[in-house]
Amino acid sequence: MGAFLDRIDIRNPSLNAIISMRDRDELLGEADLCDVELSKGASRGWMHGFPHAVKDLAETKGLRTTRGSPLFADWVPDVDALHVSRIRAAGVIVIGKTNVPEFGLGSHTFNEVFGATTNPYDTSRVAGGSSGGAAVALATRMLPVADGSDYMGSLRNPAGWCNVIGFRPSLGRVPSFPSLDAYSGLCATDGPMGRRVIDVAMLFGTQAGWDPRVPFAVNGVVDEFQSIARATEVLGGDLSGVRVGWLRDLDGHLATEPGILETCESALQRMEDAGAVIEPVSLEVDLDALWTSWIHWRHASCASTYGSLLRHESTAAKIKPEVRWEVESGLALSATDLKRAASIRTAYYASIVSLYRSAGGSFDVLALPTAQVWPFDVAMRWPNEVNGRQMDTYHRWMECTVYATYAGLPAISMPAGFSSAGLPCGVQLVGGPLGDVALLRVAAAYETTIDELAVGNA
């Protein structure tokens, strides 16, 4: 505990990754208690005594949860979120929270409560989001593992930009509770981050599992990751015969900055050298219609979640313009718009699932860039232009993350390489339906192709 707190004292002031820190003496006292328990042969779990900071979107009993919003700057929940309670039960000592964008919206971690989190490889650049604080804390070894959440790449984008690993589980694997709406969203999920695949897998095994209070929770637990010995066995193996469908930039549909695709292709070449089969593949869907469907779905979700905050100017004035735009756009949608969005989403699911071997297709995983741009200047809110193409929304440059989210598929961001300026880039591997374990197995095999010194070492 002392070593991690010392590390935080050194690195956090310039990075602003961990917030709402608890008192050092209290934390050392709790660590002492964990030592006493170990001396008596007792362990709370595989995370016994781990210092852990929870993403600031998740409720933490007795610890401030601001959601990056001035409206919640002093809110202290009286319950833990479900996945937080599971992490605590595995033995962690919660030391604080990790910084997020306001309400987790936007892949740039800044807010008016705590300010901006910066990239550990270049503090003039962004760290990504919304799990930006978590990714930075991992990359700089201020935390051993981290939790996060993902709607539009929030576990994947910051992992790629901080050279760590972010895993978005299949929808329903990590149930969310409490929730005001358990039915209409069906896009967001909590999940793990780490510097090694086995760390990510173990935390996933802790977070995952059925809960009767969550209607779309996947039945059972992930038995493969209930012990380190079993996880090590399951994650063994190589890439021989693994078939990877390279979606690239979706035949030019995605605007990407120079060097992104080439860095990802270098990562895929390493996979091919290790025995994988890499083939280009296209999505046989109307990508423009799919984006419209997605954006309508997101607008509606934001409107139902944050709409009440816009009813009074006293609260509306404290909300960032991107949130207001999402809400106002959602309130303008009709029932027909939402029905059409659902129909397009349904057809898209059938189309993408047909590509996987498990459904009679050709591939074990699909691959995409984790982000379409390199980490940009921290003073920018978002890139309004990518490689000569104007971005029509504040998140269009993150469209590459939508394709896993909208189908509810598991996806993992793995370190791919660096730009000539030394900025990290991630490659996104997307597994088949409920193929979390198989995807993590492929990720672990890919991990062996990465330079040992290049991962999580900022």
C-alpha positions in Angstrom: 0.0 0.0 0.0 2.8 2.4 0.9 4.6 1.7 -2.4 1.5 2.4 -4.5 0.6 5.6 -2.5 4.2 6.8 -3.0 3.9 6.1 -6.7 0.6 8.1 -6.8 2.3 11.0 -5.0 5.0 11.1 -7.7 3.0 10.6 -10.9 -0.6 11.8 -10.2 0.1 15.5 -9.8 1.0 15.9 -13.5 -1.5 13.4 -14.8 -4.6 13.8 -12.7 -5.8 10.2 -13.0 -6.8 9.4 -9.5 -9.2 11.6 -7.6 -11.1 11.7 -4.3 -8.2 10.0 -2.6 -8.9 8.6 0.9 -6.6 9.4 3.9 -3.2 7.7 3.7 -3.2 6.7 7.4 -6.6 5.1 7.1 -5.5 3.1 4.0 -2.3 1.9 5.7 -4.4 0.8 8.7 -6.6 -1.3 6.4 -3.5 -2.7 4.8 -2.2 -3.7 8.2 -5.4 -5.5 8.9 -5.0 -7.4 5.6 -1.5 -8.4 6.7 -2.8 -9.7 10.0 -5.4 -11.8 8.2 -2.7 -13.3 6.0 -0.6 -14.1 9.0 -3.5 -16.1 10.3 -3.9 -18.0 7.1 -7.0 -16.0 6.0 -7.4 -14.4 2.5 -10.4 -12.5 1.2 -9.6 -13.5 -2.4 -7.2 -13.1 -5.2 -7.2 -9.3 -4.8 -6.5 -9.4 -1.0 -5.1 -6.0 0.0 -4.9 -4.6 -3.6 -5.1 -0.8 -3.7 -8.0 -0.1 -6.1 -9.6 3.1 -7.4 -13.1 2.8 -8.9 -14.1 4.7 -12.0 -16.0 7.8 -11.0 -19.2 6.8 -12.8 -19.8 3.8 -10.4 -21.4 4.2 -7.0 -19.0 3.7 -4.1 -20.5 3.4 -0.6 -19.3 6.2 1.6 -17.0 7.7 -1.1 -17.8 10.6 -3.3 -19.1 9.8 -6.8 -19.2 12.9 -8.9 -19.7 11.4 -12.4 -17.5 14.3 -13.5 -20.4 16.7 -13.1 -20.7 19.8 -10.9 -24.3 18.7 -10.2 -22.9 15.7 -8.3 -19.7 17.2 -6.9 -20.7 16.3 -3.3 -22.7 13.2 -3.8 -21.8 10.3 -1.5 -23.7 7.1 -2.3 -24.9 4.8 0.5 -24.5 1.7 -1.7 -21.9 0.1 -4.0 -22.6 -0.6 -7.6 -22.9 -4.3 -8.1 -19.5 -4.8 -9.8 -17.8 -2.7 -7.1 -19.3 -4.9 -4.4 -17.9 -7.9 -6.2 -14.5 -6.3 -6.4 -14.5 -5.5 -2.7 -15.5 -9.0 -1.9 -12.4 -10.2 -3.8 -10.3 -8.3 -1.3 -9.5 -4.9 -2.6 -9.0 -1.7 -0.5 -10.6 1.2 -2.3 -8.3 4.1 -2.2 -10.2 6.6 -4.3 -11.7 7.1 -7.8 -10.5 7.5 -11.3 -11.3 10.5 -13.4 -13.9 10.6 -16.1 -15.5 13.0 -18.6 -18.8 14.6 -17.5 -21.3 11.7 -17.3 -18.8 9.6 -19.2 -19.7 11.2 -22.5 -16.8 11.8 -24.9 -13.5 10.1 -25.3 -11.6 12.9 -23.6 -11.3 12.8 -19.8 -11.9 16.4 -18.6 -14.6 17.9 -16.4 -15.3 21.0 -14.3 -14.9 19.2 -11.0 -11.4 17.8 -11.3 -10.0 19.1 -14.6 -8.3 17.1 -17.4 -6.4 13.8 -17.2 -3.4 13.8 -19.5 -1.6 11.2 -21.4 1.4 9.5 -19.6 3.4 9.4 -22.9 2.9 13.1 -23.6 1.2 15.3 -21.0 0.2 17.8 -23.7 -2.1 15.1 -25.2 -5.4 13.5 -24.2 -5.6 10.2 -22.3 -8.9 9.1 -23.9 -12.1 8.3 -22.1 -14.3 7.7 -20.5 -12.1 5.4 -18.5 -9.2 7.8 -19.0 -8.1 8.0 -15.4 -8.2 4.2 -15.1 -6.0 3.7 -18.1 -3.4 6.4 -17.0 -3.2 4.9 -13.5 -2.5 1.5 -15.0 0.1 2.7 -17.5 2.0 4.5 -14.8 1.7 1.7 -12.2 -0.4 3.7 -9.8 -2.8 0.8 -9.7 -2.4 -3.0 -10.3 -5.7 -3.4 -12.2 -8.6 -1.1 -12.9 -12.3 -1.2 -13.6 -14.0 0.8 -16.2 -17.2 0.9 -18.4 -17.8 1.1 -22.1 -20.6 2.5 -24.2 -18.8 3.9 -27.2 -15.3 2.6 -26.6 -14.7 3.9 -23.1 -12.7 0.8 -22.0 -11.0 0.5 -25.4 -10.1 4.0 -26.5 -8.1 5.0 -23.4 -6.4 1.6 -23.2 -5.2 2.1 -26.8 -3.9 5.6 -26.1 -2.2 4.6 -22.9 -0.7 1.3 -24.1 -2.6 -1.0 -21.8 -5.5 -3.4 -22.2 -9.2 -2.7 -22.1 -11.8 -5.4 -22.4 -15.5 -4.8 -23.2 -17.4 -8.0 -22.2 -20.4 -9.4 -24.0 -23.5 -7.6 -23.1 -25.0 -9.1 -19.9 -21.8 -10.7 -18.7 -21.2 -8.0 -16.1 -24.6 -6.9 -15.0 -25.2 -3.3 -13.9 -27.1 -2.5 -10.7 -28.6 -0.2 -9.5 -30.0 1.2 -12.7 -33.0 3.5 -13.4 -33.6 1.7 -16.8 -32.6 -1.9 -17.2 -34.3 -2.3 -20.6 -34.0 0.4 -23.2 -30.2 1.1 -23.3 -28.6 -2.3 -23.9 -25.3 -0.8 -25.0 -23.3 0.0 -21.8 -21.3 -2.5 -19.8 -18.8 -2.4 -17.0 -15.5 -4.3 -17.5 -11.8 -4.7 -16.6 -8.6 -3.0 -17.6 -5.0 -4.2 -16.9 -1.4 -4.3 -18.1 -1.6 -8.1 -18.9 -4.3 -10.3 -20.3 -4.3 -12.6 -17.3 -5.0 -9.6 -15.0 -7.8 -8.5 -17.2 -9.2 -12.0 -17.3 -9.1 -12.4 -13.5 -10.8 -9.1 -12.9 -13.4 -10.0 -15.5 -14.1 -13.3 -13.7 -14.6 -11.3 -10.5 -17.0 -8.7 -12.1 -19.0 -11.2 -14.2 -21.9 -13.4 -13.1 -25.7 -13.6 -13.1 -27.7 -11.4 -10.8 -31.5 -11.9 -10.5 -32.1 -8.1 -10.2 -30.8 -7.5 -13.8 -33.1 -8.8 -16.5 -30.6 -9.3 -19.3 -27.7 -10.8 -17.1 -26.0 -13.8 -18.7 -26.6 -16.9 -16.6 -23.8 -18.4 -14.5 -20.2 -17.2 -13.8 -17.0 -17.4 -15.8 -15.5 -20.5 -14.3 -12.3 -20.2 -16.3 -11.2 -17.2 -14.4 -12.1 -18.0 -10.8 -8.4 -18.9 -9.9 -5.1 -17.8 -11.2 -4.0 -21.4 -11.9 -7.1 -22.1 -14.0 -6.8 -18.8 -15.8 -3.1 -19.5 -16.7 -4.2 -22.9 -18.1 -7.1 -21.5 -20.1 -5.1 -18.6 -21.5 -2.3 -20.9 -22.7 -2.0 -21.7 -26.4 -0.9 -20.1 -29.6 -2.3 -18.4 -32.7 -2.0 -21.4 -35.0 -5.0 -21.5 -37.3 -6.8 -18.5 -35.7 -8.7 -16.7 -38.4 -8.8 -12.9 -38.2 -11.0 -10.7 -40.4 -9.3 -7.4 -40.9 -12.0 -4.7 -41.3 -9.4 -2.0 -41.7 -11.2 1.4 -42.3 -14.4 -0.3 -43.6 -13.5 0.2 -47.2 -12.8 3.9 -46.7 -15.9 4.6 -44.6 -13.9 5.5 -41.5 -11.7 8.6 -41.6 -8.3 7.7 -40.1 -5.2 9.7 -39.5 -2.0 8.6 -41.3 -0.2 5.8 -39.5 -3.1 4.3 -37.7 -3.9 1.6 -40.1 -0.3 0.8 -40.8 0.4 0.4 -37.1 -2.5 -2.0 -36.7 -1.4 -3.9 -39.7 2.1 -4.3 -38.2 0.4 -5.9 -35.2 -1.6 -8.2 -37.4 1.5 -9.1 -39.2 3.0 -10.3 -35.9 -0.1 -12.4 -35.4 0.3 -13.9 -38.9 4.0 -14.6 -38.2 2.8 -16.5 -35.1 0.4 -18.7 -37.1 -2.8 -16.7 -37.5 -4.6 -16.3 -40.8 -5.3 -12.7 -41.6 -7.8 -11.9 -44.4 -9.5 -8.6 -45.4 -13.3 -8.6 -44.9 -16.1 -6.1 -45.4 -19.4 -5.5 -43.5 -22.2 -6.0 -46.0 -24.5 -3.4 -44.4 -25.4 0.2 -45.2 -22.9 1.9 -42.9 -24.5 5.3 -43.1 -27.9 3.9 -42.1 -26.2 2.0 -39.3 -24.6 5.2 -38.0 -27.9 7.0 -38.1 -29.5 4.1 -36.2 -26.7 4.2 -33.6 -26.9 7.9 -33.1 -30.6 7.9 -32.7 -30.3 5.1 -30.1 -27.6 7.0 -28.2 -29.7 10.3 -28.4 -32.7 8.5 -26.9 -30.7 6.9 -24.1 -29.1 10.3 -23.2 -32.5 12.0 -23.3 -34.1 9.5 -20.9 -31.1 9.6 -18.6 -30.3 13.3 -18.5 -33.4 15.0 -19.8 -34.7 16.0 -16.4 -31.5 18.0 -15.8 -32.4 20.3 -18.7 -35.8 21.2 -17.4 -34.5 24.0 -15.2 -31.9 26.5 -16.4 -30.1 26.3 -13.0 -29.1 22.8 -13.7 -29.0 22.9 -17.5 -26.4 25.7 -17.4 -24.0 23.4 -15.5 -24.1 20.7 -18.2 -21.5 20.6 -21.0 -22.9 21.4 -24.5 -22.2 17.9 -25.9 -24.6 16.4 -23.3 -27.2 19.1 -24.0 -27.0 18.3 -27.8 -27.5 14.6 -27.1 -30.5 15.2 -24.9 -32.2 17.8 -27.2 -31.6 15.5 -30.2 -33.2 12.6 -28.4 -36.2 14.6 -27.3 -36.8 15.4 -31.0 -37.0 11.8 -32.1 -40.3 10.1 -32.9 -41.4 6.6 -32.1 -41.0 5.7 -35.8 -37.4 6.9 -35.6 -36.7 4.6 -32.7 -38.5 1.6 -34.3 -36.4 2.1 -37.4 -33.2 2.3 -35.4 -34.1 -1.0 -33.6 -34.9 -2.7 -37.0 -31.5 -1.6 -38.5 -29.7 -2.8 -35.3 -31.4 -6.2 -35.5 -30.4 -6.7 -39.2 -26.9 -5.5 -38.4 -26.5 -8.1 -35.7 -27.5 -10.9 -38.0 -25.0 -9.7 -40.6 -22.0 -9.4 -38.4 -22.6 -12.6 -36.5 -22.7 -14.5 -39.8 -19.0 -13.7 -40.2 -18.0 -15.8 -37.2 -17.0 -19.5 -37.3 -19.4 -20.2 -34.5 -22.3 -19.2 -36.8 -20.9 -20.9 -39.9 -18.8 -18.1 -41.1 -15.0 -17.8 -41.6 -13.5 -15.9 -38.7 -12.7 -16.4 -35.0 -12.2 -12.6 -34.4 -12.6 -9.4 -36.4 -10.0 -6.6 -36.1 -10.3 -2.8 -36.3 -8.3 0.2 -35.1 -9.1 1.1 -31.5 -9.3 4.8 -32.4 -9.2 6.6 -35.8 -6.8 9.3 -34.6 -3.6 9.6 -32.5 -4.0 11.3 -29.0 -4.8 14.9 -29.7 -4.0 18.1 -27.9 -5.5 18.2 -24.4 -6.8 21.7 -25.0 -9.1 20.5 -27.8 -12.6 19.2 -26.8 -12.6 16.8 -29.8 -11.2 16.5 -33.3 -13.5 18.4 -35.7 -11.5 17.1 -38.7 -9.7 13.9 -39.5 -7.4 13.6 -42.4 -9.2 16.2 -44.4 -12.7 15.0 -43.5 -15.0 17.0 -41.3 -16.5 15.3 -38.2 -20.2 16.0 -38.0 -20.5 15.0 -34.3 -18.2 15.2 -31.2 -17.7 11.4 -31.4 -17.7 10.5 -35.1 -13.9 10.0 -34.9 -14.6 7.1 -32.6 -17.1 5.4 -34.9 -14.8 2.3 -35.1 -15.9 1.3 -31.6 -19.6 1.2 -32.5 -19.5 -2.1 -34.4 -18.8 -4.2 -31.3 -21.0 -2.2 -29.0 -24.1 -2.2 -31.2 -24.0 -6.0 -31.7 -23.2 -6.6 -27.9 -20.0 -8.5 -28.9 -16.9 -8.8 -26.7 -14.0 -6.6 -27.8 -10.5 -6.0 -26.5 -8.0 -3.3 -27.2 -4.5 -4.6 -27.3 -1.3 -2.5 -27.7 -0.4 -2.3 -31.4 2.6 0.1 -31.5 3.7 3.7 -31.5 3.8 6.7 -33.8 7.0 8.3 -34.9 6.3 10.8 -32.0 6.1 8.0 -29.5 2.3 8.0 -29.0 0.6 4.6 -28.5 -2.0 3.0 -30.7 -4.3 0.1 -30.0 -5.8 -2.7 -32.2 -9.3 -3.8 -31.4 -10.1 -7.5 -31.6 -13.8 -8.4 -31.6 -15.0 -11.8 -30.6 -18.2 -13.7 -31.5 -21.4 -13.9 -29.5 -20.7 -14.7 -25.8 -17.2 -15.5 -27.0 -15.4 -13.7 -24.1 -13.2 -16.6 -23.0 -12.2 -17.5 -26.6 -11.4 -13.8 -27.3 -9.2 -13.5 -24.2 -7.4 -16.7 -25.2 -6.6 -15.1 -28.6 -5.5 -11.8 -26.9 -3.2 -13.8 -24.6 -1.6 -15.5 -27.6 -1.2 -12.1 -29.4 0.3 -10.7 -26.2 3.3 -13.0 -26.6 4.2 -11.1 -29.8 4.5 -7.7 -28.0 7.9 -6.4 -26.8 7.8 -7.1 -23.1 9.2 -3.6 -22.3 6.6 -1.8 -24.5 3.4 -2.7 -22.5 2.1 -0.6 -19.6 5.4 1.1 -19.0 4.9 4.9 -19.1 
